[in-house]
Amino acid sequence: MFAALANEHRRHILVTLAACGGTMTAGELADRFSHSWSTTTRHLQKLSAAGLVTVERAGRERRYALDAGRLRTVTALFLDTF
């Protein structure tokens, strides 16, 4: 999870999801960034693999949802160590 968070573009995607109600399609997210749609989807795949976003297929689209609960849980466990 921390490897996924290390990339500033991925953190920006998470912030964008949070600011826009928590769910967006890959296309909606890609429209907000200067990099290509394929780059955005690669970042989303990394975030999904880390458990920071969930993916739901809706026809031809994929809706990405922020998993804020997981993010809070893991970061709290990490911070509790210190």
N, CA, C and O atoms as a GROMACS GRO file, in nm:
protein
  328
    1MET      N    1   0.081  -0.119   0.000
    1MET     CA    2   0.000   0.000   0.000
    1MET      C    3   0.087   0.126   0.000
    1MET      O    4   0.057   0.222  -0.072
    2PHE      N    5   0.192   0.126   0.080
    2PHE     CA    6   0.277   0.245   0.085
    2PHE      C    7   0.352   0.267  -0.046
    2PHE      O    8   0.382   0.381  -0.081
    3ALA      N    9   0.383   0.161  -0.118
    3ALA     CA   10   0.446   0.176  -0.249
    3ALA      C   11   0.350   0.246  -0.346
    3ALA      O   12   0.392   0.329  -0.427
    4ALA      N   13   0.222   0.213  -0.337
    4ALA     CA   14   0.122   0.278  -0.422
    4ALA      C   15   0.109   0.425  -0.385
    4ALA      O   16   0.092   0.510  -0.472
    5LEU      N   17   0.116   0.456  -0.257
    5LEU     CA   18   0.103   0.594  -0.210
    5LEU      C   19   0.228   0.678  -0.236
    5LEU      O   20   0.223   0.801  -0.229
    6ALA      N   21   0.339   0.613  -0.266
    6ALA     CA   22   0.464   0.685  -0.288
    6ALA      C   23   0.460   0.771  -0.414
    6ALA      O   24   0.536   0.868  -0.425
    7ASN      N   25   0.374   0.738  -0.508
    7ASN     CA   26   0.365   0.811  -0.634
    7ASN      C   27   0.269   0.930  -0.620
    7ASN      O   28   0.154   0.912  -0.580
    8GLU      N   29   0.316   1.050  -0.654
    8GLU     CA   30   0.234   1.170  -0.638
    8GLU      C   31   0.108   1.168  -0.725
    8GLU      O   32   0.005   1.222  -0.685
    9HIS      N   33   0.115   1.108  -0.843
    9HIS     CA   34  -0.002   1.102  -0.931
    9HIS      C   35  -0.110   1.014  -0.869
    9HIS      O   36  -0.229   1.044  -0.879
   10ARG      N   37  -0.070   0.905  -0.806
   10ARG     CA   38  -0.168   0.816  -0.741
   10ARG      C   39  -0.232   0.886  -0.622
   10ARG      O   40  -0.352   0.873  -0.599
   11ARG      N   41  -0.152   0.960  -0.546
   11ARG     CA   42  -0.209   1.035  -0.434
   11ARG      C   43  -0.308   1.140  -0.486
   11ARG      O   44  -0.412   1.163  -0.425
   12HIS      N   45  -0.275   1.201  -0.598
   12HIS     CA   46  -0.365   1.300  -0.658
   12HIS      C   47  -0.496   1.233  -0.703
   12HIS      O   48  -0.603   1.292  -0.687
   13ILE      N   49  -0.488   1.114  -0.757
   13ILE     CA   50  -0.609   1.040  -0.795
   13ILE      C   51  -0.696   1.015  -0.672
   13ILE      O   52  -0.818   1.033  -0.678
   14LEU      N   53  -0.634   0.974  -0.561
   14LEU     CA   54  -0.711   0.950  -0.438
   14LEU      C   55  -0.778   1.077  -0.388
   14LEU      O   56  -0.894   1.074  -0.346
   15VAL      N   57  -0.705   1.188  -0.392
   15VAL     CA   58  -0.762   1.316  -0.348
   15VAL      C   59  -0.878   1.355  -0.440
   15VAL      O   60  -0.981   1.403  -0.392
   16THR      N   61  -0.861   1.335  -0.570
   16THR     CA   62  -0.966   1.368  -0.665
   16THR      C   63  -1.090   1.282  -0.640
   16THR      O   64  -1.202   1.334  -0.641
   17LEU      N   65  -1.071   1.153  -0.619
   17LEU     CA   66  -1.185   1.066  -0.588
   17LEU      C   67  -1.258   1.114  -0.463
   17LEU      O   68  -1.381   1.120  -0.460
   18ALA      N   69  -1.183   1.147  -0.359
   18ALA     CA   70  -1.243   1.193  -0.234
   18ALA      C   71  -1.321   1.322  -0.255
   18ALA      O   72  -1.430   1.339  -0.201
   19ALA      N   73  -1.266   1.414  -0.333
   19ALA     CA   74  -1.330   1.543  -0.356
   19ALA      C   75  -1.454   1.534  -0.445
   19ALA      O   76  -1.541   1.620  -0.439
   20CYS      N   77  -1.461   1.430  -0.525
   20CYS     CA   78  -1.572   1.415  -0.621
   20CYS      C   79  -1.673   1.310  -0.578
   20CYS      O   80  -1.738   1.249  -0.662
   21GLY      N   81  -1.686   1.287  -0.450
   21GLY     CA   82  -1.789   1.196  -0.401
   21GLY      C   83  -1.746   1.052  -0.383
   21GLY      O   84  -1.827   0.970  -0.341
   22GLY      N   85  -1.622   1.020  -0.412
   22GLY     CA   86  -1.571   0.887  -0.386
   22GLY      C   87  -1.571   0.790  -0.502
   22GLY      O   88  -1.499   0.690  -0.496
   23THR      N   89  -1.649   0.814  -0.607
   23THR     CA   90  -1.650   0.723  -0.722
   23THR      C   91  -1.646   0.801  -0.853
   23THR      O   92  -1.711   0.904  -0.868
   24MET      N   93  -1.568   0.747  -0.947
   24MET     CA   94  -1.559   0.804  -1.082
   24MET      C   95  -1.518   0.694  -1.178
   24MET      O   96  -1.464   0.591  -1.138
   25THR      N   97  -1.545   0.717  -1.305
   25THR     CA   98  -1.497   0.623  -1.407
   25THR      C   99  -1.353   0.659  -1.440
   25THR      O  100  -1.305   0.768  -1.408
   26ALA      N  101  -1.284   0.567  -1.505
   26ALA     CA  102  -1.146   0.592  -1.547
   26ALA      C  103  -1.141   0.712  -1.642
   26ALA      O  104  -1.048   0.793  -1.634
   27GLY      N  105  -1.237   0.723  -1.729
   27GLY     CA  106  -1.241   0.835  -1.823
   27GLY      C  107  -1.260   0.969  -1.753
   27GLY      O  108  -1.196   1.067  -1.789
   28GLU      N  109  -1.348   0.972  -1.653
   28GLU     CA  110  -1.370   1.095  -1.577
   28GLU      C  111  -1.242   1.137  -1.505
   28GLU      O  112  -1.209   1.256  -1.499
   29LEU      N  113  -1.172   1.040  -1.451
   29LEU     CA  114  -1.045   1.071  -1.384
   29LEU      C  115  -0.940   1.117  -1.483
   29LEU      O  116  -0.869   1.214  -1.458
   30ALA      N  117  -0.929   1.048  -1.595
   30ALA     CA  118  -0.828   1.083  -1.696
   30ALA      C  119  -0.849   1.224  -1.749
   30ALA      O  120  -0.752   1.292  -1.782
   31ASP      N  121  -0.973   1.268  -1.759
   31ASP     CA  122  -1.002   1.403  -1.808
   31ASP      C  123  -0.947   1.511  -1.715
   31ASP      O  124  -0.929   1.625  -1.758
   32ARG      N  125  -0.921   1.477  -1.591
   32ARG     CA  126  -0.874   1.575  -1.492
   32ARG      C  127  -0.721   1.585  -1.485
   32ARG      O  128  -0.668   1.670  -1.414
   33PHE      N  129  -0.652   1.500  -1.559
   33PHE     CA  130  -0.507   1.496  -1.552
   33PHE      C  131  -0.445   1.522  -1.689
   33PHE      O  132  -0.509   1.504  -1.792
   34SER      N  133  -0.319   1.565  -1.687
   34SER     CA  134  -0.250   1.594  -1.812
   34SER      C  135  -0.194   1.469  -1.879
   34SER      O  136  -0.161   1.471  -1.997
   35HIS      N  137  -0.184   1.358  -1.803
   35HIS     CA  138  -0.132   1.236  -1.865
   35HIS      C  139  -0.245   1.160  -1.935
   35HIS      O  140  -0.362   1.191  -1.918
   36SER      N  141  -0.207   1.061  -2.012
   36SER     CA  142  -0.302   0.989  -2.096
   36SER      C  143  -0.396   0.900  -2.016
   36SER      O  144  -0.373   0.871  -1.899
   37TRP      N  145  -0.502   0.855  -2.084
   37TRP     CA  146  -0.598   0.765  -2.023
   37TRP      C  147  -0.530   0.635  -1.981
   37TRP      O  148  -0.558   0.582  -1.873
   38SER      N  149  -0.442   0.584  -2.066
   38SER     CA  150  -0.375   0.457  -2.034
   38SER      C  151  -0.285   0.472  -1.911
   38SER      O  152  -0.275   0.378  -1.831
   39THR      N  153  -0.221   0.586  -1.895
   39THR     CA  154  -0.140   0.609  -1.776
   39THR      C  155  -0.229   0.614  -1.652
   39THR      O  156  -0.194   0.558  -1.548
   40THR      N  157  -0.343   0.680  -1.663
   40THR     CA  158  -0.437   0.687  -1.551
   40THR      C  159  -0.484   0.548  -1.513
   40THR      O  160  -0.492   0.516  -1.394
   41THR      N  161  -0.516   0.465  -1.610
   41THR     CA  162  -0.563   0.330  -1.577
   41THR      C  163  -0.453   0.246  -1.514
   41THR      O  164  -0.482   0.162  -1.428
   42ARG      N  165  -0.329   0.266  -1.555
   42ARG     CA  166  -0.219   0.194  -1.489
   42ARG      C  167  -0.207   0.235  -1.342
   42ARG      O  168  -0.187   0.150  -1.255
   43HIS      N  169  -0.221   0.364  -1.316
   43HIS     CA  170  -0.219   0.411  -1.177
   43HIS      C  171  -0.337   0.352  -1.099
   43HIS      O  172  -0.322   0.312  -0.983
   44LEU      N  173  -0.452   0.348  -1.162
   44LEU     CA  174  -0.571   0.291  -1.095
   44LEU      C  175  -0.553   0.142  -1.066
   44LEU      O  176  -0.599   0.094  -0.963
   45GLN      N  177  -0.488   0.070  -1.155
   45GLN     CA  178  -0.460  -0.072  -1.131
   45GLN      C  179  -0.370  -0.090  -1.010
   45GLN      O  180  -0.392  -0.181  -0.930
   46LYS      N  181  -0.269  -0.004  -0.996
   46LYS     CA  182  -0.180  -0.011  -0.879
   46LYS      C  183  -0.257   0.020  -0.751
   46LYS      O  184  -0.238  -0.046  -0.649
   47LEU      N  185  -0.343   0.121  -0.757
   47LEU     CA  186  -0.424   0.156  -0.640
   47LEU      C  187  -0.521   0.045  -0.604
   47LEU      O  188  -0.546   0.018  -0.486
   48SER      N  189  -0.576  -0.020  -0.704
   48SER     CA  190  -0.666  -0.132  -0.681
   48SER      C  191  -0.593  -0.250  -0.620
   48SER      O  192  -0.642  -0.312  -0.525
   49ALA      N  193  -0.475  -0.281  -0.672
   49ALA     CA  194  -0.395  -0.392  -0.619
   49ALA      C  195  -0.356  -0.367  -0.474
   49ALA      O  196  -0.340  -0.461  -0.396
   50ALA      N  197  -0.339  -0.240  -0.438
   50ALA     CA  198  -0.302  -0.204  -0.301
   50ALA      C  199  -0.425  -0.199  -0.209
   50ALA      O  200  -0.411  -0.182  -0.088
   51GLY      N  201  -0.543  -0.215  -0.266
   51GLY     CA  202  -0.665  -0.213  -0.186
   51GLY      C  203  -0.714  -0.074  -0.150
   51GLY      O  204  -0.796  -0.059  -0.060
   52LEU      N  205  -0.664   0.027  -0.219
   52LEU     CA  206  -0.704   0.164  -0.191
   52LEU      C  207  -0.827   0.208  -0.269
   52LEU      O  208  -0.897   0.301  -0.228
   53VAL      N  209  -0.852   0.143  -0.380
   53VAL     CA  210  -0.975   0.167  -0.456
   53VAL      C  211  -1.036   0.032  -0.493
   53VAL      O  212  -0.966  -0.068  -0.507
   54THR      N  213  -1.166   0.032  -0.509
   54THR     CA  214  -1.236  -0.087  -0.558
   54THR      C  215  -1.286  -0.057  -0.698
   54THR      O  216  -1.305   0.059  -0.735
   55VAL      N  217  -1.308  -0.161  -0.775
   55VAL     CA  218  -1.350  -0.146  -0.914
   55VAL      C  219  -1.480  -0.221  -0.934
   55VAL      O  220  -1.495  -0.335  -0.891
   56GLU      N  221  -1.574  -0.154  -0.999
   56GLU     CA  222  -1.702  -0.218  -1.033
   56GLU      C  223  -1.727  -0.195  -1.181
   56GLU      O  224  -1.722  -0.082  -1.229
   57ARG      N  225  -1.755  -0.303  -1.251
   57ARG     CA  226  -1.785  -0.292  -1.394
   57ARG      C  227  -1.932  -0.254  -1.412
   57ARG      O  228  -2.021  -0.309  -1.347
   58ALA      N  229  -1.954  -0.159  -1.500
   58ALA     CA  230  -2.089  -0.115  -1.535
   58ALA      C  231  -2.094  -0.105  -1.687
   58ALA      O  232  -2.066  -0.001  -1.746
   59GLY      N  233  -2.131  -0.217  -1.750
   59GLY     CA  234  -2.128  -0.222  -1.896
   59GLY      C  235  -1.984  -0.217  -1.944
   59GLY      O  236  -1.902  -0.299  -1.904
   60ARG      N  237  -1.953  -0.120  -2.029
   60ARG     CA  238  -1.817  -0.104  -2.080
   60ARG      C  239  -1.729  -0.021  -1.988
   60ARG      O  240  -1.608  -0.016  -2.006
   61GLU      N  241  -1.790   0.043  -1.891
   61GLU     CA  242  -1.715   0.130  -1.801
   61GLU      C  243  -1.673   0.057  -1.674
   61GLU      O  244  -1.732  -0.043  -1.634
   62ARG      N  245  -1.572   0.111  -1.613
   62ARG     CA  246  -1.531   0.066  -1.480
   62ARG      C  247  -1.540   0.185  -1.388
   62ARG      O  248  -1.485   0.292  -1.416
   63ARG      N  249  -1.610   0.167  -1.277
   63ARG     CA  250  -1.622   0.273  -1.177
   63ARG      C  251  -1.525   0.242  -1.064
   63ARG      O  252  -1.525   0.133  -1.008
   64TYR      N  253  -1.443   0.340  -1.034
   64TYR     CA  254  -1.344   0.327  -0.927
   64TYR      C  255  -1.395   0.400  -0.805
   64TYR      O  256  -1.440   0.515  -0.813
   65ALA      N  257  -1.389   0.333  -0.691
   65ALA     CA  258  -1.436   0.391  -0.565
   65ALA      C  259  -1.322   0.391  -0.464
   65ALA      O  260  -1.249   0.292  -0.449
   66LEU      N  261  -1.308   0.501  -0.396
   66LEU     CA  262  -1.208   0.514  -0.291
   66LEU      C  263  -1.247   0.426  -0.173
   66LEU      O  264  -1.362   0.430  -0.128
   67ASP      N  265  -1.152   0.348  -0.122
   67ASP     CA  266  -1.175   0.269  -0.001
   67ASP      C  267  -1.108   0.342   0.115
   67ASP      O  268  -1.001   0.303   0.162
   68ALA      N  269  -1.173   0.449   0.160
   68ALA     CA  270  -1.117   0.534   0.265
   68ALA      C  271  -1.102   0.458   0.396
   68ALA      O  272  -1.010   0.486   0.474
   69GLY      N  273  -1.189   0.363   0.422
   69GLY     CA  274  -1.180   0.284   0.545
   69GLY      C  275  -1.051   0.205   0.552
   69GLY      O  276  -0.985   0.202   0.656
   70ARG      N  277  -1.015   0.142   0.443
   70ARG     CA  278  -0.888   0.066   0.440
   70ARG      C  279  -0.770   0.159   0.458
   70ARG      O  280  -0.676   0.128   0.532
   71LEU      N  281  -0.773   0.273   0.392
   71LEU     CA  282  -0.664   0.369   0.405
   71LEU      C  283  -0.649   0.414   0.550
   71LEU      O  284  -0.538   0.420   0.602
   72ARG      N  285  -0.761   0.446   0.615
   72ARG     CA  286  -0.756   0.487   0.755
   72ARG      C  287  -0.705   0.376   0.845
   72ARG      O  288  -0.624   0.402   0.935
   73THR      N  289  -0.751   0.254   0.823
   73THR     CA  290  -0.711   0.140   0.906
   73THR      C  291  -0.561   0.114   0.897
   73THR      O  292  -0.493   0.101   0.999
   74VAL      N  293  -0.510   0.106   0.776
   74VAL     CA  294  -0.368   0.074   0.757
   74VAL      C  295  -0.279   0.186   0.809
   74VAL      O  296  -0.178   0.160   0.874
   75THR      N  297  -0.315   0.310   0.780
   75THR     CA  298  -0.231   0.420   0.828
   75THR      C  299  -0.237   0.431   0.980
   75THR      O  300  -0.138   0.466   1.044
   76ALA      N  301  -0.352   0.401   1.040
   76ALA     CA  302  -0.363   0.404   1.186
   76ALA      C  303  -0.275   0.294   1.248
   76ALA      O  304  -0.207   0.319   1.348
   77LEU      N  305  -0.277   0.175   1.190
   77LEU     CA  306  -0.191   0.067   1.240
   77LEU      C  307  -0.044   0.106   1.230
   77LEU      O  308   0.034   0.078   1.321
   78PHE      N  309  -0.007   0.168   1.120
   78PHE     CA  310   0.131   0.213   1.102
   78PHE      C  311   0.168   0.318   1.206
   78PHE      O  312   0.273   0.309   1.269
   79LEU      N  313   0.082   0.418   1.222
   79LEU     CA  314   0.112   0.525   1.316
   79LEU      C  315   0.109   0.479   1.461
   79LEU      O  316   0.181   0.534   1.545
   80ASP      N  317   0.027   0.381   1.493
   80ASP     CA  318   0.023   0.327   1.628
   80ASP      C  319   0.154   0.261   1.668
   80ASP      O  320   0.186   0.249   1.786
   81THR      N  321   0.229   0.218   1.570
   81THR     CA  322   0.360   0.157   1.597
   81THR      C  323   0.455   0.257   1.662
   81THR      O  324   0.544   0.220   1.738
   82PHE      N  325   0.435   0.384   1.631
   82PHE     CA  326   0.522   0.488   1.683
   82PHE      C  327   0.457   0.558   1.799
   82PHE      O  328   0.516   0.650   1.856
   0.00000   0.00000   0.00000
